[in-house]
Amino acid sequence: MKKEMNKPQIVTRFVLLLLSLTATSTLWAQQPDSLRIDLPTALDIALSENPTVKVADMEITKKQYAKKSAYGALLPQLDVIGQYQRAVKRQTVYFDEGFGFGGEVDPTQYTPEELKIMEVVGKMFGGGDSSESSEEGIQMGRFNVWSAGLNVSLPIVMPSLWKNIQMSEVDIRLAMEKARSSRIDLVNQVKKSYFSLLLAQDSYAVLRKTYETDSINLENIRNRFNQGVVAEYDVITADVRLKSLIPNILQSENMMKIAELQLKMLMGVDGDMPLKVTGSLDEYKATMFDAIIPADTSLINNSDIKQFDLQAEQAKNAFEMQKLQFSPTLVTSFNWTYMSQNNDFRFSNYRWDPYSMLGVTLQIPIFNGGQRYHNLKQSEVQLFQLREQRKDVERGLKLSIKNNYDLINKNIEQVVATQSSVAQARKGHEITLKRYETGMGTIVDVNAAALAVLNAELQYRNAIYDYLSAKSDLEKVLGYDIAPVEEN
């Protein structure tokens, strides 16, 4: 009979050894190259390495370049232009009476150059026979036309460009606020992930301690059974109780792995890097009642509200931009071009003639099918939509603040209550064990008392986690970049 009872002992010890080796080798062994972190360290690493924050910061740089581009539209625009054209069929020009042939010409009405052209053209058309000249015409230009020059334009009066600069400035402020929102969200996620890892670590430790205690009790019960003091039912019940803890231990171990991987992902570090998280939830409980809970609920620092206000400012600028589409614009331009016309490709013999022009263009919008008017009405509707959406978001945030305050107060009460229940459960377990050892209690009473201790321990740590999580959510709604971290 003694040999048969040694088999469960061997199995129990083997399972206990296996769990110890697994936990030691995979998670909590102190390795020389492991990264030891506490909450402030985790936040610092995340804010410097997380890709989301980096992308948000890059967005600010991009908007700053956009603002410089908007300023550049007010400066002179210079373009060097080169062009080649090949005439497939040259243009034919016809000259009527009065152009220097076939009619009388008043020399005082023309310049010497025009009189010379008239003379040449008159000779080309047979000395002034107007009837023939009007029928034949003349082909103008040459087959190859080369041109190169400089175009300069400068906006003098263009209200839409000035308004576009104001919109670029708002874009930068909005990008900065979105970057701040990304940091706030990241801080909230890192803190809750860190607390989740502490909860999983503490729960695992409680389950391991319970397993070790129950293993010792099982060994004592076996010894008493071998002495004929207790019944075999007590051994079986204690053994079943012990083995029922194994799935919970494995599950808590898996939860530790998941929480650790999530924390690594938020921190932007390699998932294969060994991580050693210091601290426990008990340490945060020690300063829980000294922590100052923010009393300002004005949402003045809330990122969502600030973004809505900046978007409303953007929409207002867009509305004013649409109104400016009805305004006239004034643009100056200057062109300097060298041109060469020829019928061959003997570049060394080309003659280049300069051509330049200075001009001012005034454009006054009159009618474009109602597009400007309807675009203006769209911008007006968008302003109204943003005002209504802001009201709804503000109501939701105020409700969230109230809920978080209620949760914090409730969780503080739960921590106090569960802390007291832990002490009572431990005392009850000790009394039940003594009663069982003296034969006044049963194994069922012992198991119930042990289960009560386990549940009280887990509830106590869950209450601390719920408090820390609710406080972190409240700080996020109130717009804390990096909320104060309680010193351990």
Buried (B, 14 or more C-beta within 10 A) or exposed (E): EEEEBEEBBEEBEEBBEEBEEEBEEEBBEEEEEEBEBBBEBBBBBBBEEBEBBBEBBEBBEEBBEBBEEBEEBBEEEEEEEEEEEEBEEEEEEEBEBEBBBBEEBEEEEBEEEBBEBBEEBBEEBEEBBBEEBBEEEBEEEEBBBBBBBBBBBBBEEBBBBBBBBBBBBBBBBBBBBBBBBBBBBBBBBBBBBBBBBBBBBBBBBBBBEBBEBBBEBBBBBBEBBEEEEBBEEBBBBBBEBBBEBBEBBBBBBEBBEEBBBBBBBBBBBEEEEBBBBEBBBBBBBEEBEEBEEBEEBEBEBBBBBBBBBBBBBBBBBBBBBBBBBEEEBBBBBBBBBBBBBBEEEEEEEEEEEEEEEEEEEEEEEEEEEEEBBEBBEEBEEBEEEBEEEBEEBBEEBBEBBEBBBEBBEBBBEBBBBBBEBBEEBBEBBEEBBEBBBEEEBBBEBBBEBBBBBBBBBBBBBBBBBBBBBBBBBBBBBBBBEBBEBBEB
